[in-house]
């Protein structure tokens, strides 16, 4: 299979060079996965606009979804990135691992994570019980659409990494087995 390398700033279109510069200023680096999307002249701007669009989900809810979807899809890059981002949003190591395991001790987040897991595993045909539990926690139709869009966002990134296998430039997320042992 073709080996993918992470393109440098000089190897991408001028529009992407400007985005690389903005990412460098905002984050202190250009994440390898974003840089890889930079192979597409229009893909990076399009993806970032989608990712940063307004949603009814809080940053914490988005991270819970990102973690379970990335776990189900076996994307170590996104598991690692969203472990860091989840902690930046106030989650503990244990909460991050629980999301990756498809659960939460918070009933609302538990319903959200279970629905996101069901949507991902069943390619959009979520279990009725997961949908019902989601609505029982006070979520509405608008929230449901935003969850589906968040799942789609993360699936796209998971697939980009799972195919390209570019190096992970975040601290590696622990395997669930090793993490469970260290928490006990």
C-alpha positions in Angstrom: 0.0 0.0 0.0 1.1 3.6 -0.7 3.0 5.2 2.2 1.6 8.6 3.1 3.8 11.4 4.3 2.6 14.5 6.0 2.9 17.4 3.6 4.9 20.4 4.6 3.6 24.0 4.3 5.6 24.4 1.0 3.9 21.3 -0.5 0.3 22.5 -0.2 -1.7 25.1 -2.1 -1.4 28.7 -1.0 -4.9 28.6 0.5 -3.8 25.8 2.7 -0.5 27.5 3.5 -2.6 30.3 5.1 -4.6 27.8 7.1 -1.3 26.1 8.2 -0.1 29.5 9.4 -3.4 30.1 11.4 -3.2 26.6 12.9 0.4 27.3 13.9 -0.6 30.5 15.6 -3.6 29.1 17.4 -2.3 25.6 18.4 1.5 26.1 18.3 1.7 23.4 15.6 -0.2 22.0 12.6 -1.6 18.6 13.6 -0.5 15.9 11.2 -4.0 14.9 10.3 -5.0 18.4 9.3 -1.8 18.7 7.3 -2.7 15.5 5.5 -6.1 16.9 4.6 -4.1 19.7 3.1 -3.3 17.4 0.1 -6.7 18.6 -1.1 -6.7 22.2 -2.2 -10.2 22.7 -0.9 -10.6 19.9 1.6 -8.9 21.5 4.7 -10.9 24.7 4.5 -14.1 22.8 3.9 -13.4 20.4 6.8 -12.5 23.1 9.3 -15.7 25.1 8.4 -17.7 21.9 9.0 -15.9 21.1 12.2 -16.2 24.6 13.6 -19.9 25.2 12.6 -22.4 26.2 15.3 -24.0 23.3 17.0 -26.4 22.7 20.0 -23.8 20.4 21.5 -21.4 21.7 24.1 -17.6 21.2 23.7 -17.8 18.5 26.4 -20.6 16.7 24.6 -18.7 16.9 21.3 -15.7 15.4 23.0 -17.7 12.5 24.5 -19.0 11.7 21.0 -15.5 12.1 19.4 -14.0 9.6 21.9 -16.6 6.8 21.5 -16.7 7.1 17.7 -12.9 7.1 17.5 -12.8 4.1 19.7 -15.3 2.1 17.7 -13.5 3.0 14.5 -10.1 2.1 15.9 -8.5 5.4 15.2 -5.5 5.9 17.6 -4.8 9.4 16.2 -8.3 10.7 17.1 -8.4 8.7 20.4 -5.1 10.4 21.3 -6.1 13.9 20.2 -9.5 13.8 21.9 -8.0 12.4 25.1 -6.0 15.6 25.3 -8.9 17.8 24.2 -11.3 16.0 26.5 -9.0 16.8 29.4 -8.7 20.4 28.3 -12.5 20.5 28.6 -12.4 19.3 32.2 -12.8 15.5 31.9 -10.7 13.3 34.1 -8.7 10.3 32.8 -11.4 8.0 34.1 -14.2 9.9 32.4 -12.3 9.9 29.1 -11.8 6.1 29.4 -15.5 5.6 30.3 -16.5 7.5 27.1 -14.2 5.2 25.1 -15.9 2.3 26.8 -19.3 3.7 25.8 -20.5 4.8 29.2 -20.6 7.7 31.7 -21.7 8.1 35.3 -23.5 11.3 34.1 -27.0 10.1 32.9 -27.2 12.7 30.1 -23.7 12.0 28.8 -24.3 8.3 29.1 -27.4 8.5 26.9 -25.4 10.6 24.4 -22.4 8.3 24.3 -24.6 5.2 23.9 -26.5 6.8 21.0 -23.3 7.9 19.3 -22.0 4.4 19.7 -25.1 2.9 18.3 -25.2 5.3 15.3 -21.6 4.4 14.5 -21.8 0.7 14.9 -25.1 0.4 13.0 -24.2 2.9 10.3 -26.9 5.3 11.2 -29.6 2.8 12.2 -29.4 3.3 15.9 -31.1 1.1 18.4 -34.6 2.4 19.3 -33.7 2.1 23.0 -30.6 4.4 22.6 -32.7 7.0 20.8 -35.5 6.8 23.4 -32.9 7.1 26.2 -31.4 10.2 24.5 -34.7 11.9 24.3 -35.6 10.9 27.9 -32.5 12.9 29.0 -34.0 16.1 27.6 -32.4 16.1 24.2 -34.6 17.2 21.2 -34.7 16.6 17.5 -32.2 19.5 16.8 -29.7 17.8 19.2 -30.2 14.5 17.4 -29.3 16.0 14.1 -26.2 17.7 15.7 -25.2 14.3 17.1 -25.4 12.7 13.7 -23.4 15.5 12.2 -20.8 15.2 15.0 -20.5 11.4 14.4 -20.0 12.1 10.7 -17.3 14.6 11.4 -15.4 12.2 13.5 -15.9 9.2 11.1 -14.3 11.3 8.3 -11.3 12.1 10.4 -11.0 8.5 11.6 -11.1 7.2 8.0 -8.4 9.7 6.9 -6.1 8.5 9.6 -7.0 4.8 9.3 -6.1 4.9 5.6 -3.1 7.2 5.7 -1.6 6.1 9.1 0.3 9.4 9.4 2.3 9.7 12.7 0.3 10.5 15.8 1.6 13.9 17.1 -0.3 13.8 20.4 0.6 11.8 23.5 -0.7 8.3 22.7 -4.0 7.3 24.2 -3.6 4.3 26.4 -5.1 1.0 25.4 -8.3 0.4 27.3 -6.9 -2.7 28.9 -3.8 -1.0 30.2 -5.7 2.1 31.3 -8.2 0.1 33.3 -5.4 -1.6 35.2 -3.7 1.7 36.0 -6.9 3.3 37.3 -7.5 0.4 39.7 
